[in-house]
Amino acid sequence: MMEAVVSVLGRFNALVERGAALTGLRIDFFKTVSQMVSMIYFSLLFPYIRSPTAKHVVSTMVGILLVLYMYGVKSFLYLLALPVITYVLIRVGVGRKHPTVILVFTLLYKSAGAIESLMRCYLCWVIDQTGTAMIISQKCISSAWDIYDGLPENGDKVMGRHTQACKIVQMPTFLEYMGYIFFPPTLVVGPGFEMAYYLNACKTKAPSRRFKDALRCYVVAPPMLLPYFVKMPWTSEGLLAAEFRQHSLLYRMMYMHILAWVARFRYYGIWMMAEATIILSGVGWDGQTWEPVTNLHFFGCELATNPSRFLENWNVSVQRLIKYYIHTRGPRDEQGHVMLWMFYVSFGFSALWHGFYPGYYMYFLSFAFLIYSHRQIGHRLAGFAIFQRGPEPRTPARRLWDGLVWLAKWAYVQLSINYLGAAFLLLSGSQSIAAWHALDWWGHVAWIGFIPLSMVTAKALHALGMSWPKPVSPSTVQPSPSDSEQSKTK
């Protein structure tokens, strides 16, 4: 049986190689593009399958075929074992009552695959099974917690809106679980989403507005994919070129800014295409929006004047995983607030989640420090009237000043985030250091230097008779209880 499958895949791969050669695309990229096109047809037909059981069977079988097509038999067996073992642990009660066990096991299993991939081909820049392993792992972790939240003994606990909407009261069957895990439109590029929305879509009629909402994404996504097909003058190699340092600092800052910005658009295009395809299937509707399967908020990222807000709008499905299943599940103090050190655990988890390239850890640890610096600056200056939006009606001069303040904050945050992008793009530790050195470490210097500068500025403004900001510690800012506080007993 296995030999027959390998033989069929071998013949199919020969056709794929011919297609890739004709289009001029790499084989892995050709497979990714072709599966995205085929998933449109899947999503068009999926809502018209009437039986929920049939939907689970189709989802599982098509998902398995998709994995075999993308990665081959060996990678398929690696990806199949994770949800099977996870379901068994949940079914016997270990994972159901102790979802942290699923979290730890999933991370270890996924990490083993990431290490094997890294050792097999370091910095190869190929689309392999590690991305799909991230999506499956995300589903395994969230479903374990959602099943735990639905246990009868947790019925008397106060839950936020997200937990209440996503908890699973009845233990899913193995077929339901595998249909969710291998739901095809999300397998390659995501996003991950909660199991409740998949099960609900299999039992209810898909909303008719899905066509209009999907079309909007399909129209917006293609222009964002241009960086994949058009050669750009800004490259990662350019950062490391000897002549790069001969330019002015402003030129180098803008070069890095544009390079990271163009790279961001590649993610925008892929994610919006994936989101459109999922919407077309009817999965992810929460009664009002498609937020459960949304993976980015474009304007939330591009207009962010706060690094934390940028993260909330970027790679949204992973941010939900961290927020609802990592951060808010951590230990709490006597007032019921999540412990401060869980903030750093969340960023450590983000780095570990992506893999073991040094660039990931340099990126996320530096991002954590950027947020810390921004909070310290805001803590000292945000309370002064000149840094706040003026009261209405505003004079033209006040409108101009408010616009300049917003522009300064926007430029600072966007340049800082794109400066960090060097580590995310290069991934190599030595190359990331070389790139930041070529940029004169301006980002790290600014984040450190602005902290004492904000202290001096605050004292100067206070000496001029301006109001002193309200002393609210930035480290004690907590998520809204209605949105994210989890399982605080009555």
C-alpha positions as CSV (number, residue, x, y, z in Angstrom):
1,M,0.0,0.0,0.0
2,M,2.7,2.4,1.0
3,E,4.8,1.5,-2.1
4,A,1.8,2.3,-4.3
5,V,1.3,5.7,-2.6
6,V,5.0,6.5,-3.1
7,S,4.8,5.5,-6.7
8,V,1.8,7.7,-7.4
9,L,3.4,10.6,-5.6
10,G,6.5,10.1,-7.7
11,R,4.6,10.4,-10.9
12,F,2.7,13.4,-9.7
13,N,5.9,15.1,-8.6
14,A,7.2,14.7,-12.1
15,L,4.2,16.6,-13.4
16,V,4.8,19.3,-10.7
17,E,8.4,19.7,-11.7
18,R,7.3,20.2,-15.3
19,G,4.7,22.8,-14.2
20,A,7.3,24.6,-12.1
21,A,9.8,24.6,-15.0
22,L,7.1,26.1,-17.3
23,T,6.2,28.9,-14.9
24,G,9.7,29.6,-13.8
25,L,8.8,29.1,-10.1
26,R,10.6,27.0,-7.5
27,I,8.9,23.7,-6.9
28,D,7.9,24.5,-3.3
29,F,6.4,27.8,-4.4
30,F,4.6,26.3,-7.3
31,K,3.0,23.8,-5.0
32,T,1.9,26.5,-2.6
33,V,0.4,28.6,-5.4
34,S,-1.4,25.6,-6.9
35,Q,-2.8,24.4,-3.6
36,M,-4.1,27.9,-2.9
37,V,-6.0,27.9,-6.2
38,S,-7.4,24.4,-5.7
39,M,-8.6,25.3,-2.2
40,I,-10.9,28.0,-3.8
41,Y,-12.8,25.1,-5.4
42,F,-12.8,23.1,-2.2
43,S,-14.3,26.1,-0.3
44,L,-16.9,26.7,-2.9
45,L,-18.2,23.2,-2.6
46,F,-17.7,22.6,1.1
47,P,-20.9,24.5,2.3
48,Y,-23.1,22.4,0.0
49,I,-22.2,19.1,1.7
50,R,-25.2,18.6,3.8
51,S,-24.1,15.9,6.3
52,P,-21.8,17.1,9.1
53,T,-20.2,13.6,9.1
54,A,-19.6,13.8,5.4
55,K,-18.0,17.2,5.9
56,H,-15.6,15.8,8.4
57,V,-14.7,12.9,6.1
58,V,-14.1,15.2,3.1
59,S,-12.1,17.7,5.2
60,T,-9.9,15.0,6.6
61,M,-9.3,13.2,3.3
62,V,-8.6,16.3,1.3
63,G,-6.3,17.6,4.0
64,I,-4.3,14.4,4.0
65,L,-4.0,14.5,0.3
66,L,-2.9,18.1,0.4
67,V,-0.1,17.3,3.0
68,L,1.1,14.4,0.8
69,Y,1.1,16.6,-2.2
70,M,3.0,19.4,-0.5
71,Y,5.6,17.5,1.6
72,G,5.6,13.7,0.9
73,V,5.0,10.6,2.9
74,K,7.6,11.1,5.6
75,S,6.5,14.6,6.5
76,F,2.9,13.4,6.4
77,L,3.5,10.7,9.0
78,Y,5.3,13.3,11.2
79,L,2.3,15.7,10.9
80,L,-0.3,12.9,11.4
81,A,1.3,11.6,14.7
82,L,0.9,14.9,16.5
83,P,-2.9,15.2,16.4
84,V,-3.4,11.5,16.9
85,I,-1.3,11.4,20.1
86,T,-2.9,14.6,21.3
87,Y,-6.4,13.3,20.8
88,V,-5.5,10.1,22.7
89,L,-4.2,12.1,25.6
90,I,-7.3,14.2,25.6
91,R,-9.6,11.2,25.3
92,V,-8.1,9.3,28.2
93,G,-8.5,12.4,30.4
94,V,-4.8,13.5,30.8
95,G,-5.0,16.3,28.3
96,R,-8.6,17.1,29.0
97,K,-8.1,17.9,32.7
98,H,-4.5,19.1,32.3
99,P,-4.2,20.9,29.0
100,T,-0.8,22.2,30.0
101,V,0.4,18.6,29.2
102,I,-0.8,19.1,25.6
103,L,1.0,22.5,25.5
104,V,4.3,21.0,26.6
105,F,4.0,17.9,24.5
106,T,3.1,19.9,21.4
107,L,5.9,22.3,21.8
108,L,8.5,19.5,22.3
109,Y,7.1,17.6,19.3
110,K,7.1,20.6,17.0
111,S,10.5,21.7,18.2
112,A,12.0,18.3,17.4
113,G,10.7,18.7,13.8
114,A,12.0,22.2,13.6
115,I,15.5,21.1,14.8
116,E,15.5,18.3,12.2
117,S,14.6,20.7,9.5
118,L,17.2,23.2,10.6
119,M,19.9,20.5,10.7
120,R,18.9,19.1,7.3
121,C,19.1,22.4,5.5
122,Y,20.2,25.5,7.4
123,L,18.9,28.8,6.0
124,C,17.5,27.1,2.9
125,W,14.4,29.4,2.6
126,V,12.0,26.7,1.5
127,I,8.4,26.1,2.2
128,D,8.4,22.8,4.2
129,Q,6.3,21.0,6.8
130,T,7.4,23.2,9.7
131,G,4.8,25.8,8.8
132,T,2.0,23.2,8.7
133,A,3.3,21.8,12.0
134,M,2.8,25.3,13.5
135,I,-0.8,25.4,12.3
136,I,-1.6,21.9,13.6
137,S,0.2,22.6,16.9
138,Q,-1.9,25.8,17.4
139,K,-5.1,23.8,16.8
140,C,-4.0,21.1,19.2
141,I,-3.2,23.6,22.0
142,S,-6.3,25.7,21.6
143,S,-8.7,22.7,21.3
144,A,-7.2,21.1,24.5
145,W,-7.9,24.3,26.5
146,D,-11.4,24.7,24.9
147,I,-12.3,21.2,25.9
148,Y,-11.0,21.8,29.4
149,D,-13.1,25.0,29.6
150,G,-16.2,23.0,28.7
151,L,-15.8,20.5,31.6
152,P,-18.8,20.4,34.0
153,E,-16.5,21.3,36.9
154,N,-15.5,24.6,35.2
155,G,-19.1,25.6,34.7
156,D,-19.2,27.9,37.7
157,K,-16.1,29.9,36.6
158,V,-16.3,33.4,35.3
159,M,-15.2,33.4,31.6
160,G,-14.4,36.1,29.1
161,R,-16.3,36.4,25.9
162,H,-13.7,34.5,23.9
163,T,-13.6,31.5,26.3
164,Q,-17.4,31.4,26.5
165,A,-17.7,31.4,22.7
166,C,-15.0,28.8,22.1
167,K,-15.5,26.3,25.0
168,I,-16.4,22.8,23.9
169,V,-18.9,21.1,26.2
170,Q,-19.1,17.7,24.4
171,M,-16.0,15.7,23.7
172,P,-15.5,15.7,19.9
173,T,-15.2,12.4,18.1
174,F,-12.0,11.4,16.5
175,L,-13.5,12.1,13.0
176,E,-14.6,15.6,14.1
177,Y,-11.2,16.3,15.6
178,M,-9.2,15.2,12.5
179,G,-11.6,17.1,10.2
180,Y,-10.8,20.2,12.2
181,I,-7.0,19.6,12.4
182,F,-6.7,18.8,8.6
183,F,-9.2,21.4,7.4
184,P,-7.5,22.0,4.0
185,P,-7.7,25.8,3.5
186,T,-5.7,26.5,6.7
187,L,-3.1,23.7,6.5
188,V,-0.3,25.4,4.6
189,V,-0.4,29.2,5.4
190,G,-2.9,29.3,8.2
191,P,-4.5,30.8,10.0
192,G,-5.2,28.6,13.0
193,F,-8.6,29.0,14.6
194,E,-10.7,27.6,17.4
195,M,-12.5,24.2,17.0
196,A,-15.9,25.6,17.9
197,Y,-16.1,27.6,14.7
198,Y,-15.3,24.6,12.6
199,L,-17.9,22.4,14.3
200,N,-20.5,25.2,14.1
201,A,-19.9,25.6,10.4
202,C,-20.4,21.9,9.8
203,K,-23.8,22.0,11.5
204,T,-25.3,25.3,10.3
205,K,-25.9,26.9,6.9
206,A,-23.1,29.1,5.7
207,P,-23.9,32.9,5.7
208,S,-24.7,34.2,2.2
209,R,-22.5,37.2,2.7
210,R,-19.4,35.0,2.5
211,F,-19.2,35.6,-1.3
212,K,-19.0,39.4,-0.9
213,D,-16.6,39.3,2.0
214,A,-14.3,36.7,0.2
215,L,-14.4,38.7,-3.0
216,R,-13.2,41.8,-1.2
217,C,-10.1,39.9,0.1
218,Y,-9.5,38.4,-3.3
219,V,-9.5,41.9,-4.9
220,V,-7.1,43.4,-2.3
221,A,-4.6,40.5,-2.1
222,P,-3.1,40.2,-5.6
223,P,-1.3,43.7,-5.6
224,M,0.2,42.7,-2.2
225,L,1.7,39.6,-3.8
226,L,3.7,41.6,-6.4
227,P,7.0,41.4,-4.3
228,Y,6.9,37.6,-5.0
229,F,7.0,38.2,-8.8
230,V,8.8,41.5,-9.3
231,K,12.4,41.9,-8.4
232,M,12.9,44.7,-5.9
233,P,16.1,46.8,-5.5
234,W,16.0,46.3,-1.7
235,T,17.4,43.0,-0.7
236,S,18.7,41.4,2.5
237,E,22.1,41.0,0.9
238,G,22.3,44.7,0.3
239,L,22.3,45.2,4.1
240,L,25.5,43.2,4.4
241,A,27.3,44.7,1.4
242,A,30.5,46.6,2.2
243,E,29.4,49.7,0.3
244,F,26.1,49.9,2.3
245,R,27.9,51.6,5.2
246,Q,29.2,54.4,3.0
247,H,25.7,55.9,2.7
248,S,24.3,58.3,5.3
249,L,22.4,56.9,8.3
250,L,19.2,58.3,7.0
251,Y,19.6,56.5,3.7
252,R,20.4,53.2,5.5
253,M,17.4,53.6,7.8
254,M,15.0,54.2,4.9
255,Y,16.6,51.2,3.0
256,M,15.9,48.9,5.9
257,H,12.4,50.5,6.4
258,I,11.4,49.8,2.7
259,L,13.0,46.4,2.7
260,A,11.0,45.3,5.8
261,W,7.8,47.0,4.5
262,V,8.0,45.1,1.2
263,A,8.6,41.9,3.0
264,R,5.5,42.6,5.2
265,F,3.4,42.9,2.0
266,R,4.3,39.4,1.1
267,Y,2.7,38.2,4.3
268,Y,-0.3,40.5,3.8
269,G,-1.0,39.0,0.3
270,I,-0.7,35.3,1.3
271,W,-2.7,35.8,4.5
272,M,-5.5,37.7,2.8
273,M,-5.8,35.0,0.1
274,A,-6.0,32.3,2.8
275,E,-8.6,34.3,4.7
276,A,-10.7,34.8,1.6
277,T,-10.7,31.0,0.9
278,I,-11.7,30.1,4.4
279,I,-14.5,32.7,4.4
280,L,-15.7,31.2,1.1
281,S,-16.1,27.8,3.0
282,G,-18.3,29.4,5.6
283,V,-16.0,28.5,8.4
284,G,-15.1,31.2,11.0
285,W,-18.3,33.2,11.2
286,D,-19.0,34.3,14.8
287,G,-22.4,35.7,14.1
288,Q,-21.2,39.2,13.3
289,T,-17.7,39.0,11.7
290,W,-15.1,36.7,10.3
291,E,-12.6,37.7,13.1
292,P,-11.9,34.1,14.2
293,V,-10.2,33.4,10.8
294,T,-8.7,36.8,10.3
295,N,-4.9,36.9,10.4
296,L,-4.2,40.6,10.0
297,H,-5.7,44.0,10.2
298,F,-3.9,46.0,7.6
299,F,-4.5,49.5,8.8
300,G,-4.0,48.4,12.4
301,C,-0.4,47.4,11.4
302,E,0.4,50.2,9.0
303,L,-1.0,53.0,11.2
304,A,0.1,51.7,14.5
305,T,1.7,54.3,16.8
306,N,2.3,51.7,19.6
307,P,4.4,48.5,19.2
308,S,1.9,46.6,21.3
309,R,-1.0,47.6,19.0
310,F,1.1,46.5,16.0
311,L,1.5,43.0,17.4
312,E,-2.2,42.8,18.1
313,N,-3.0,43.4,14.5
314,W,-0.2,41.2,13.0
315,N,-0.4,37.4,12.7
316,V,-3.6,37.7,14.7
317,S,-4.2,34.0,15.1
318,V,-0.9,33.5,16.9
319,Q,-1.6,36.6,19.0
320,R,-4.9,35.0,20.0
321,L,-3.1,31.8,20.9
322,I,-0.6,33.6,23.1
323,K,-3.2,35.9,24.7
324,Y,-5.9,33.4,25.5
325,Y,-4.0,30.1,25.9
326,I,-0.6,31.2,27.2
327,H,-0.6,34.7,28.8
328,T,-3.9,34.7,30.6
329,R,-3.6,31.1,31.7
330,G,-0.5,31.9,33.7
331,P,-0.2,32.4,37.5
332,R,-2.0,35.4,39.0
333,D,-1.4,37.6,42.0
334,E,-3.7,38.2,44.9
335,Q,-5.7,40.8,42.9
336,G,-6.3,38.3,40.2
337,H,-3.9,39.9,37.7
338,V,-1.6,37.8,35.5
339,M,2.0,37.9,36.9
340,L,4.3,40.5,35.2
341,W,6.8,37.9,34.2
342,M,4.2,36.2,31.9
343,F,4.8,39.2,29.6
344,Y,8.4,37.9,28.9
345,V,7.2,34.3,28.8
346,S,4.9,35.3,26.0
347,F,7.7,36.7,23.9
348,G,9.9,33.7,24.7
349,F,7.1,31.4,23.5
350,S,6.8,33.5,20.3
351,A,10.4,32.9,19.6
352,L,10.3,29.2,20.4
353,W,7.1,28.9,18.4
354,H,8.8,30.1,15.2
355,G,11.8,27.8,15.6
356,F,15.5,27.8,16.6
357,Y,17.1,30.3,14.2
358,P,19.0,32.9,16.3
359,G,17.3,35.7,14.4
360,Y,13.9,34.8,15.9
361,Y,15.2,35.2,19.5
362,M,17.0,38.4,18.7
363,Y,13.9,39.8,17.1
364,F,11.4,38.9,19.8
365,L,13.6,39.8,22.7
366,S,14.4,43.2,21.1
367,F,10.7,43.7,20.4
368,A,10.0,43.1,24.1
369,F,12.5,45.7,25.0
370,L,11.0,48.1,22.4
371,I,7.6,47.7,24.1
372,Y,9.2,48.2,27.6
373,S,10.9,51.4,26.4
374,H,7.7,52.7,24.7
375,R,5.7,52.1,27.9
376,Q,8.3,53.9,30.0
377,I,8.3,56.9,27.7
378,G,4.5,57.0,27.6
379,H,4.3,56.6,31.4
380,R,6.3,59.8,31.8
381,L,5.0,62.0,28.9
382,A,1.6,60.8,27.8
383,G,-0.2,62.7,30.6
384,F,1.0,66.1,29.5
385,A,-1.6,68.1,27.6
386,I,0.8,68.8,24.7
387,F,1.0,65.1,23.9
388,Q,-2.7,64.5,24.1
389,R,-5.4,65.2,21.6
390,G,-6.7,68.7,22.1
391,P,-10.3,69.2,23.3
392,E,-12.9,70.0,20.7
393,P,-13.4,72.4,19.0
394,R,-9.7,72.5,18.1
395,T,-8.1,75.5,16.5
396,P,-6.2,75.0,13.2
397,A,-2.9,75.4,15.1
398,R,-3.9,72.7,17.6
399,R,-5.0,70.4,14.8
400,L,-1.6,70.9,13.1
401,W,0.2,70.2,16.4
402,D,-1.8,67.1,17.1
403,G,-1.1,65.8,13.6
404,L,2.7,66.4,14.1
405,V,2.6,64.5,17.4
406,W,0.8,61.6,15.8
407,L,3.2,61.6,12.8
408,A,6.2,61.6,15.1
409,K,4.9,58.7,17.1
410,W,3.9,56.8,14.0
411,A,7.3,57.3,12.3
412,Y,9.2,56.3,15.5
413,V,7.2,53.0,15.9
414,Q,7.2,52.0,12.3
415,L,10.9,52.7,11.8
416,S,11.7,50.8,15.0
417,I,9.6,47.7,14.0
418,N,11.1,47.6,10.5
419,Y,14.6,48.1,11.9
420,L,14.0,44.9,13.9
421,G,12.9,43.2,10.7
422,A,16.6,42.7,9.8
423,A,16.9,39.8,12.3
424,F,13.6,38.2,11.2
425,L,14.6,38.4,7.5
426,L,18.2,37.2,7.9
427,L,17.6,34.7,10.8
428,S,21.3,34.0,11.1
429,G,22.7,35.4,14.3
430,S,26.0,36.7,12.8
431,Q,24.2,38.3,9.8
432,S,21.6,39.9,12.1
433,I,24.3,41.5,14.2
434,A,26.2,42.6,11.0
435,A,23.0,44.2,9.7
436,W,22.2,46.1,12.9
437,H,25.8,47.1,13.1
438,A,25.5,48.4,9.5
439,L,22.6,50.5,10.8
440,D,24.7,51.8,13.7
441,W,22.4,50.1,16.1
442,W,20.2,53.2,15.9
443,G,17.1,51.4,17.1
444,H,18.6,49.9,20.3
445,V,20.4,53.2,21.0
446,A,17.1,55.2,20.6
447,W,15.1,52.9,22.8
448,I,17.7,53.1,25.6
449,G,18.4,56.8,25.2
450,F,14.7,57.9,25.1
451,I,14.1,56.6,28.6
452,P,16.3,59.1,30.4
453,L,15.4,61.7,27.9
454,S,11.7,61.3,28.7
455,M,12.5,61.7,32.4
456,V,14.4,65.0,31.7
457,T,11.6,66.2,29.4
458,A,8.9,65.4,32.0
459,K,10.8,67.4,34.7
460,A,11.3,70.3,32.3
461,L,7.6,70.4,31.3
462,H,6.7,70.2,35.0
463,A,9.0,73.1,35.8
464,L,7.2,75.2,33.1
465,G,4.0,74.7,35.0
466,M,2.4,71.9,32.9
467,S,0.4,69.2,34.6
468,W,2.3,66.1,35.8
469,P,1.1,62.8,34.3
470,K,-0.9,60.5,36.4
471,P,1.6,57.9,37.9
472,V,0.3,54.7,36.4
473,S,2.9,51.9,36.3
474,P,3.2,50.6,32.7
475,S,4.0,47.2,33.9
476,T,0.6,46.8,35.6
477,V,-1.5,47.3,32.5
478,Q,-3.9,44.4,32.3
479,P,-6.1,43.1,29.5
480,S,-9.8,44.0,29.7
481,P,-11.5,41.5,32.1
482,S,-14.5,41.2,29.7
483,D,-12.2,40.2,26.8
484,S,-9.4,38.1,28.2
485,E,-9.3,37.3,31.8
486,Q,-9.8,33.6,32.2
487,S,-11.3,31.4,34.8
488,K,-11.4,33.6,37.8
489,T,-13.6,31.8,40.3
490,K,-16.6,33.5,41.8
